[in-house]
Amino acid sequence: MNCDSQKIEIAKNFAKAHEAPVAVWTPDKEYLSEDERYLAVYENLIIGVYGDCYGLNAEYDEAGDLIGEATEFEVEVDRFEAKGDRGEMFYFEITTELTGVGKFIEEHGRQGDW
């Protein structure tokens, strides 16, 4: 499973790509800690709340069935949210044991059914 420290680091890097502070675009609730807030950002990131999340290195067989989960992902940061003048792609990697998250992202991202 992707450990919390890796999830938090991914979420912090994603937050750095945004012009607005992370507190503005995270769910409006009380968090016990900033780490809890970043864990919520990570969960929203992988389920497509901030934009479609796509696996980059998934492997498929000839029938189009997933045979190897993705470990590298991308999400587009919209132009109006990005620090630059145009949208940016945010890349992240899940470097620990596969959890099924890559399969979930692939199934939803490929079909566009977020």
C-alpha positions as a printed Julia matrix, in Angstrom:
114×3 Matrix{Float64}:
   0.0    0.0     0.0
   1.18   3.53   -0.71
   2.21   4.82    2.73
   0.8    8.05    4.14
   4.11   9.89    3.92
   4.27   9.23    0.16
   0.62  10.29   -0.27
   1.28  13.51    1.66
   4.37  14.27   -0.43
   2.42  13.74   -3.67
  -0.38  16.01   -2.4
   2.08  18.72   -1.35
   3.71  18.66   -4.76
   0.28  18.9    -6.4
  -0.57  21.89   -4.18
   2.62  23.65   -5.29
   1.29  23.66   -8.87
  -1.69  25.81   -7.83
  -1.89  29.56   -7.48
  -4.45  29.44   -4.63
  -3.49  28.07   -1.2
  -4.44  24.43   -0.6
  -7.0   25.42    2.06
  -9.08  27.22   -0.6
  -9.65  24.18   -2.82
  -9.78  21.33   -0.3
 -13.0   20.02    1.25
 -14.44  22.48    3.76
 -14.17  20.63    7.05
 -12.05  20.6    10.15
  -8.86  18.59    9.86
  -7.01  17.23   12.86
  -3.73  18.15   11.18
  -2.29  19.47    7.94
  -1.26  15.91    7.14
  -4.93  14.89    7.26
  -5.76  17.72    4.84
  -3.06  16.54    2.43
  -4.31  12.95    2.66
  -7.75  14.25    1.61
  -6.09  16.06   -1.32
  -4.36  12.83   -2.36
  -7.61  10.85   -2.25
  -9.38  13.52   -4.32
  -6.47  13.6    -6.75
  -6.58   9.9    -7.54
 -10.37   9.68   -7.87
 -10.51  12.56  -10.36
 -11.95  15.4    -8.27
  -9.28  17.83   -9.5
  -9.3   16.6   -13.08
  -9.07  13.31  -14.91
  -6.23  11.22  -13.53
  -4.62   8.93  -16.11
  -2.2    6.07  -15.71
   0.7    6.46  -18.11
   2.41   3.1   -18.05
  -0.41   0.59  -17.73
  -0.17  -2.52  -19.87
  -3.04  -4.01  -21.86
  -3.47  -7.23  -23.77
  -4.71  -7.37  -27.38
  -8.33  -7.43  -26.2
  -7.81  -4.18  -24.29
  -7.92  -5.77  -20.84
  -5.61  -4.37  -18.2
  -2.75  -6.76  -17.43
  -0.33  -4.43  -15.61
  -1.35  -1.6   -13.27
   0.03   1.85  -13.9
   2.52   3.26  -11.44
   2.95   6.64  -13.14
   0.04   9.08  -13.4
  -0.84  12.53  -14.69
  -3.52  15.11  -13.89
  -3.99  18.4   -15.7
  -3.97  21.52  -13.56
  -6.36  23.91  -15.31
  -4.99  27.18  -16.66
  -6.96  29.32  -14.2
  -5.61  27.29  -11.25
  -2.0   26.92  -12.4
   0.83  29.23  -11.45
   1.75  29.79  -15.1
  -0.26  31.37  -17.9
  -1.49  28.03  -19.19
  -2.47  24.67  -17.82
   0.19  22.29  -16.58
   0.41  18.53  -16.32
   1.12  17.2   -12.85
   2.93  13.86  -12.81
   3.27  11.52   -9.87
   4.38   7.99   -9.24
   3.19   5.34   -6.83
   6.42   3.67   -5.85
   5.28   1.07   -3.34
   3.28  -2.12   -3.56
   0.39  -1.93   -6.04
  -2.98  -1.47   -4.36
  -5.55  -1.56   -7.11
  -5.61   2.24   -7.3
  -3.91   2.11  -10.7
  -6.57  -0.29  -11.94
  -9.33   1.95  -10.58
  -7.84   5.02  -12.26
  -7.33   3.2   -15.54
 -10.88   1.84  -15.66
 -12.46   5.22  -14.92
 -10.02   7.37  -16.88
 -10.23   5.27  -20.05
 -14.01   5.33  -20.03
 -14.34   8.94  -18.87
 -16.88   7.98  -16.22
 -15.66   9.99  -13.27
